Amino acid sequence: MDASPLFSSWPEEIKGSLVWTGADFESNSDIFTEYLSGDDIAAIHAAAKHFIGLGIARGLASPATFPLPDGLAKRLQAITDCIYNSRGFHRVRGLDPTSFTEEERVVIYAGITSYVADQRARSIDHIRDRSRAEPGERLTPLELATPMGFHTDVDTGDMLSLFTQSTPLEGGDQQLASVASIYNDLKKRNPDVLQMLTEDWYWERAHRTGPYKETVTHYSRPLIAFAGDKLQINLAGAYLGANPTVPLTPEAPKLSAEKRAALQEVQDAALRSSLRVSPQPGDILFVNNYAVLHARSGFVDSSSDIWRQRYVMRLWLHDSQKGWESAPALQRKLDTIFDLDPYHQGLYTGEEWKSLPRGMRIKEMGVTSSPDHD
């Protein structure tokens, strides 16, 4: 299919608070950081104990069941505007994961994020390098210590959150890049690349349809589109045939040299404008998943100290009042993300997640049923 017929009417330059480069923040990270005081942390711990004492499903964590003082609640609620109506990212800093039990950490994560967005995806993902623990298993880039290029979490909510439990000996930094800034860069340097991103691309995604049953679905859709005046992107090279460690099915068309080059141009533009974020244990990072690309550097874990091994919880969010609607042209498949009521959401602890066999990570267990998200 040809590029979008509307491409010729797209702006020469995008303006606004979503246009930024790393240089705008590198000397003052306080701009995008909400620091928790000792009193804040005590209130959060008390809220977690209160919630656990209720004996209800973890999916019911909300401002009503995870009560925080008004001042702290308003500070967390203000993050929503930062994600949707400002720069597109923010973080909360000050928690010490070693001070809480596994269950408390899950409840704290669900509770804090409920003040930022009122809808959550099916499950919490537990992200580690699993190459030593599961030798011979088919692992995704998410489960390896190798670098991950700039991407979005595909076909998920408009808000990504990452709760760092522990950090590695070396590496593991996040990088963020504004899609609007990438657009402006490419519009000047190579507008043909932008136009190519509006064309239909071949996609493949795997899904679990039942216990130990997998199917592969393919799509034809673009990578970027506008919804109103907001530019959105849906991009991960692994689903396009651009990652040799994640091959598509033998029937898939080969990614053309021109499209492969276009994807590299996006990576280069993202790197030019990116902000490097070095996580600390306890950080909760919020990112507009439709407007900001993220990447991760490679890392080295300790072989013996679990608190020097990279471990991150992930939860996809959406706010029904302020959130973005997905651009129709991107054809995001959201029907298997926000479809479970709170009683059936799989907010597992790390140990509970590890004990759930991969083949059983399905909707009936309250889990996002894509092997890519194991």
C-alpha positions as CSV (number, residue, x, y, z in Angstrom):
1,M,0.0,0.0,0.0
2,D,1.2,3.5,-0.7
3,A,2.1,6.0,2.0
4,S,-0.7,7.8,3.7
5,P,-2.3,10.3,1.3
6,L,-2.3,12.8,4.1
7,F,1.5,12.8,4.5
8,S,1.8,15.8,2.2
9,S,-0.3,17.8,4.7
10,W,1.8,16.8,7.7
11,P,3.5,19.7,9.4
12,E,7.1,20.8,8.5
13,E,7.8,20.9,12.3
14,I,6.1,19.7,15.4
15,K,6.1,22.2,18.3
16,G,5.2,21.9,22.0
17,S,6.3,20.3,25.2
18,L,6.7,16.8,23.6
19,V,9.5,18.2,21.5
20,W,12.7,17.9,23.6
21,T,16.2,16.5,23.6
22,G,18.3,14.9,26.3
23,A,20.3,18.1,26.7
24,D,17.2,19.8,28.0
25,F,17.2,17.6,31.1
26,E,20.7,16.1,31.6
27,S,21.8,18.9,33.9
28,N,18.6,19.0,36.0
29,S,17.0,15.6,36.5
30,D,14.9,17.1,39.3
31,I,12.5,18.4,36.6
32,F,11.3,14.9,35.9
33,T,11.7,13.4,39.4
34,E,9.2,13.2,42.2
35,Y,11.2,12.6,45.4
36,L,9.6,10.8,48.3
37,S,10.3,11.9,51.8
38,G,10.5,9.7,54.9
39,D,6.9,10.6,55.7
40,D,5.8,9.7,52.2
41,I,7.5,6.3,52.4
42,A,6.0,5.6,55.8
43,A,2.5,6.5,54.4
44,I,3.0,4.2,51.4
45,H,4.1,1.3,53.6
46,A,1.1,1.9,55.9
47,A,-1.2,1.9,52.8
48,A,0.3,-1.4,51.7
49,K,-0.3,-3.0,55.1
50,H,-3.8,-1.6,55.1
51,F,-4.5,-3.1,51.7
52,I,-3.1,-6.5,52.5
53,G,-5.1,-6.5,55.7
54,L,-8.3,-6.2,53.7
55,G,-7.6,-9.7,52.2
56,I,-8.9,-8.7,48.8
57,A,-7.6,-9.3,45.2
58,R,-4.5,-7.3,44.4
59,G,-6.2,-6.0,41.3
60,L,-8.5,-4.0,43.5
61,A,-5.6,-1.7,44.5
62,S,-6.9,1.8,44.0
63,P,-6.9,5.2,45.8
64,A,-9.9,3.9,47.8
65,T,-8.1,0.7,49.1
66,F,-4.6,2.1,49.1
67,P,-5.2,5.4,50.9
68,L,-2.5,8.1,50.9
69,P,-2.4,11.6,52.4
70,D,-3.9,14.2,50.2
71,G,-0.7,16.0,49.5
72,L,1.1,12.9,48.3
73,A,-2.0,11.8,46.4
74,K,-2.1,15.1,44.5
75,R,1.6,14.9,43.7
76,L,1.2,11.5,42.2
77,Q,-1.9,12.5,40.3
78,A,0.0,15.4,38.8
79,I,2.2,12.9,37.0
80,T,-0.7,12.0,34.7
81,D,-0.5,15.5,33.1
82,C,3.3,15.1,32.7
83,I,2.8,11.9,30.7
84,Y,-0.1,13.0,28.5
85,N,0.1,16.8,28.3
86,S,3.8,17.6,28.9
87,R,7.2,16.0,28.1
88,G,5.8,12.4,28.2
89,F,7.9,10.9,31.1
90,H,8.4,11.2,34.8
91,R,9.7,9.1,37.7
92,V,9.2,8.6,41.4
93,R,12.3,8.1,43.5
94,G,12.9,7.2,47.1
95,L,11.5,3.7,47.7
96,D,13.9,1.0,49.0
97,P,12.7,-2.4,47.7
98,T,14.7,-4.2,50.4
99,S,12.5,-2.7,53.1
100,F,9.4,-4.5,51.8
101,T,8.2,-8.0,51.3
102,E,7.6,-9.3,47.8
103,E,3.8,-9.0,48.3
104,E,4.2,-5.5,49.6
105,R,6.3,-4.4,46.6
106,V,3.5,-5.7,44.2
107,V,0.8,-3.9,46.2
108,I,2.9,-0.7,46.4
109,Y,3.4,-0.8,42.7
110,A,-0.3,-1.3,41.9
111,G,-1.3,1.2,44.6
112,I,1.0,4.1,43.5
113,T,0.3,3.6,39.8
114,S,-3.5,3.7,40.5
115,Y,-3.1,7.4,41.4
116,V,-1.5,8.1,38.0
117,A,-3.9,6.1,35.8
118,D,-7.2,4.4,36.6
119,Q,-6.8,1.4,34.3
120,R,-4.2,-1.3,34.3
121,A,-3.3,-4.2,31.9
122,R,-3.9,-7.8,32.8
123,S,-0.6,-8.5,34.6
124,I,2.7,-7.3,36.1
125,D,5.7,-8.5,34.1
126,H,8.9,-9.5,35.9
127,I,11.9,-8.7,33.7
128,R,15.3,-10.3,34.3
129,D,18.1,-11.8,32.3
130,R,17.0,-15.4,32.3
131,S,19.8,-16.9,30.1
132,R,21.5,-18.6,33.1
133,A,18.4,-19.7,34.9
134,E,16.7,-21.1,31.8
135,P,19.4,-22.4,29.5
136,G,18.1,-23.8,26.2
137,E,14.7,-21.9,26.6
138,R,13.6,-19.7,23.7
139,L,14.1,-16.3,25.3
140,T,13.0,-12.9,24.0
141,P,15.2,-9.8,23.9
142,L,13.5,-8.7,27.1
143,E,14.9,-11.7,28.9
144,L,18.5,-11.2,27.8
145,A,21.3,-8.9,29.0
146,T,22.0,-7.7,25.4
147,P,21.2,-4.1,24.4
148,M,17.7,-3.3,23.2
149,G,17.3,-0.6,20.5
150,F,14.7,2.2,20.6
151,H,11.1,0.8,20.5
152,T,7.7,1.1,22.0
153,D,5.8,-1.7,23.8
154,V,3.7,-2.8,20.9
155,D,-0.1,-3.0,21.0
156,T,-0.3,-2.0,24.6
157,G,-1.4,0.9,26.7
158,D,-0.5,4.5,26.2
159,M,1.5,4.6,29.5
160,L,4.4,2.3,30.3
161,S,5.6,2.0,33.9
162,L,8.8,0.3,35.1
163,F,9.5,-0.3,38.8
164,T,13.2,-1.1,39.4
165,Q,13.8,-3.7,42.1
166,S,17.5,-4.0,41.7
167,T,20.3,-2.9,39.3
168,P,23.2,-4.8,37.7
169,L,26.9,-4.5,38.3
170,E,27.3,-2.6,35.1
171,G,25.0,-1.1,32.4
172,G,21.2,-1.4,32.2
173,D,20.6,2.3,31.7
174,Q,17.4,3.4,30.0
175,Q,17.3,5.8,27.1
176,L,14.3,7.9,26.1
177,A,13.6,9.7,22.9
178,S,10.8,12.0,21.8
179,V,9.0,10.8,18.7
180,A,8.2,14.5,17.9
181,S,11.8,15.4,18.0
182,I,12.7,12.4,15.8
183,Y,10.0,13.6,13.3
184,N,11.5,17.1,13.2
185,D,15.0,15.7,12.7
186,L,14.0,13.3,9.9
187,K,11.8,16.0,8.3
188,K,14.9,18.1,7.7
189,R,17.4,15.3,7.0
190,N,15.5,12.6,5.2
191,P,11.7,13.2,4.8
192,D,11.5,10.1,2.5
193,V,12.1,8.0,5.6
194,L,9.1,9.5,7.4
195,Q,7.0,8.9,4.4
196,M,8.1,5.2,4.3
197,L,7.0,4.9,8.0
198,T,3.5,5.8,6.9
199,E,3.3,2.9,4.5
200,D,2.0,-0.5,5.5
201,W,4.6,-2.9,6.9
202,Y,4.4,-6.6,7.5
203,W,4.1,-7.6,11.1
204,E,4.1,-10.9,13.0
205,R,3.0,-11.5,16.6
206,A,2.8,-14.7,18.6
207,H,-0.1,-15.3,21.0
208,R,-1.1,-18.1,23.3
209,T,-4.6,-19.2,22.6
210,G,-4.8,-21.7,25.4
211,P,-2.5,-23.8,27.7
212,Y,0.6,-24.6,25.7
213,K,-1.0,-23.5,22.5
214,E,0.5,-20.7,20.3
215,T,-0.5,-19.1,17.1
216,V,1.2,-16.5,15.0
217,T,-0.9,-13.6,13.5
218,H,0.3,-11.2,10.8
219,Y,-0.7,-7.7,10.2
220,S,-0.2,-5.0,7.5
221,R,0.0,-1.5,9.0
222,P,2.1,1.7,9.3
223,L,4.5,2.6,12.1
224,I,3.5,6.3,12.6
225,A,0.3,8.2,12.3
226,F,-1.4,11.3,13.7
227,A,-4.4,11.3,16.0
228,G,-5.6,14.9,15.9
229,D,-2.4,17.0,16.4
230,K,-0.6,14.2,18.3
231,L,2.0,12.1,16.4
232,Q,2.1,8.5,17.6
233,I,4.4,5.6,16.9
234,N,4.0,1.8,17.2
235,L,7.5,0.2,16.6
236,A,9.5,-2.8,17.6
237,G,11.9,-4.2,15.0
238,A,11.6,-7.8,16.3
239,Y,8.0,-8.0,14.9
240,L,9.1,-6.6,11.5
241,G,11.9,-9.0,10.7
242,A,14.6,-6.5,11.7
243,N,16.1,-8.5,14.6
244,P,18.0,-11.6,13.5
245,T,17.7,-13.2,17.0
246,V,13.9,-13.1,16.6
247,P,13.2,-14.6,13.2
248,L,9.8,-14.4,11.6
249,T,8.1,-17.5,10.2
250,P,9.5,-18.9,6.9
251,E,6.5,-17.6,5.0
252,A,7.1,-14.0,6.0
253,P,8.3,-11.6,3.3
254,K,11.9,-10.5,3.8
255,L,12.3,-7.0,5.1
256,S,13.5,-4.9,2.2
257,A,16.9,-3.1,2.3
258,E,15.1,0.3,2.0
259,K,12.9,-0.4,5.1
260,R,15.8,-1.8,7.0
261,A,17.7,1.4,6.3
262,A,14.6,3.5,7.3
263,L,14.5,1.7,10.7
264,Q,18.2,2.5,11.2
265,E,17.5,6.1,10.4
266,V,14.9,6.2,13.2
267,Q,17.4,4.6,15.6
268,D,20.1,7.2,14.7
269,A,17.7,10.1,15.1
270,A,16.5,8.7,18.4
271,L,20.0,8.4,19.7
272,R,20.9,12.0,18.6
273,S,18.1,13.4,20.7
274,S,17.9,10.9,23.5
275,L,18.1,11.3,27.3
276,R,20.0,8.6,29.3
277,V,18.3,7.7,32.6
278,S,20.2,5.7,35.1
279,P,17.7,3.9,37.3
280,Q,18.1,3.4,41.0
281,P,16.5,0.6,43.0
282,G,13.0,1.7,43.9
283,D,12.5,4.1,40.9
284,I,9.2,4.0,39.2
285,L,9.5,5.4,35.7
286,F,6.4,6.5,33.7
287,V,6.6,6.9,29.9
288,N,4.1,7.9,27.3
289,N,4.3,4.7,25.2
290,Y,2.7,6.4,22.1
291,A,5.0,9.4,22.0
292,V,8.3,8.4,23.5
293,L,10.6,5.6,22.4
294,H,12.7,3.8,25.0
295,A,15.9,1.7,24.8
296,R,18.1,-0.2,27.2
297,S,21.9,-0.6,27.3
298,G,23.4,-4.1,27.8
299,F,24.3,-5.1,31.3
300,V,26.3,-7.4,33.5
301,D,24.6,-9.1,36.5
302,S,26.3,-10.3,39.7
303,S,26.6,-14.1,39.7
304,S,25.8,-14.3,43.4
305,D,24.2,-11.1,44.8
306,I,20.6,-10.9,43.8
307,W,20.5,-7.2,44.7
308,R,23.1,-6.6,42.0
309,Q,21.1,-8.3,39.3
310,R,18.8,-6.3,37.1
311,Y,15.2,-6.9,38.0
312,V,12.3,-4.7,36.8
313,M,8.6,-5.0,37.2
314,R,6.5,-3.6,34.3
315,L,2.8,-2.6,34.2
316,W,0.9,-1.0,31.3
317,L,-1.5,1.7,32.2
318,H,-4.2,4.0,30.7
319,D,-6.1,6.8,32.3
320,S,-9.7,7.0,31.1
321,Q,-10.0,10.8,31.7
322,K,-6.7,12.1,30.2
323,G,-5.3,9.2,28.3
324,W,-4.7,9.1,24.5
325,E,-6.8,7.2,22.1
326,S,-4.8,5.1,19.7
327,A,-4.4,6.5,16.2
328,P,-6.8,4.4,14.1
329,A,-4.3,4.1,11.2
330,L,-1.9,2.2,13.5
331,Q,-4.5,-0.6,14.1
332,R,-3.2,-1.4,17.5
333,K,-4.5,-4.7,18.9
334,L,-5.6,-3.7,22.4
335,D,-8.4,-6.2,23.0
336,T,-6.2,-8.5,25.0
337,I,-4.6,-5.9,27.2
338,F,-7.3,-4.1,29.3
339,D,-9.9,-6.8,29.2
340,L,-9.9,-8.3,32.7
341,D,-11.7,-7.0,35.7
342,P,-9.7,-6.3,38.9
343,Y,-10.6,-9.7,40.4
344,H,-8.9,-11.6,37.6
345,Q,-5.8,-9.5,37.0
346,G,-2.5,-11.4,37.4
347,L,-0.6,-9.2,39.8
348,Y,1.8,-11.9,40.7
349,T,4.9,-11.6,42.9
350,G,8.2,-12.5,41.3
351,E,8.2,-15.9,42.9
352,E,4.6,-16.6,41.9
353,W,5.4,-15.5,38.3
354,K,8.5,-17.8,38.2
355,S,6.4,-20.8,39.3
356,L,3.8,-20.2,36.5
357,P,4.9,-22.3,33.5
358,R,5.4,-20.3,30.3
359,G,2.7,-22.3,28.5
360,M,0.2,-21.4,31.2
361,R,0.8,-17.6,31.0
362,I,-2.6,-17.1,29.4
363,K,-5.8,-15.0,29.9
364,E,-7.3,-17.6,32.2
365,M,-4.4,-17.0,34.6
366,G,-4.8,-13.3,34.4
367,V,-1.8,-12.8,32.2
368,T,-1.0,-11.1,28.9
369,S,-1.0,-14.0,26.5
370,S,2.0,-13.1,24.3
371,P,5.2,-15.0,24.6
372,D,7.0,-11.8,23.8
373,H,6.0,-10.5,27.2
374,D,7.2,-13.4,29.3
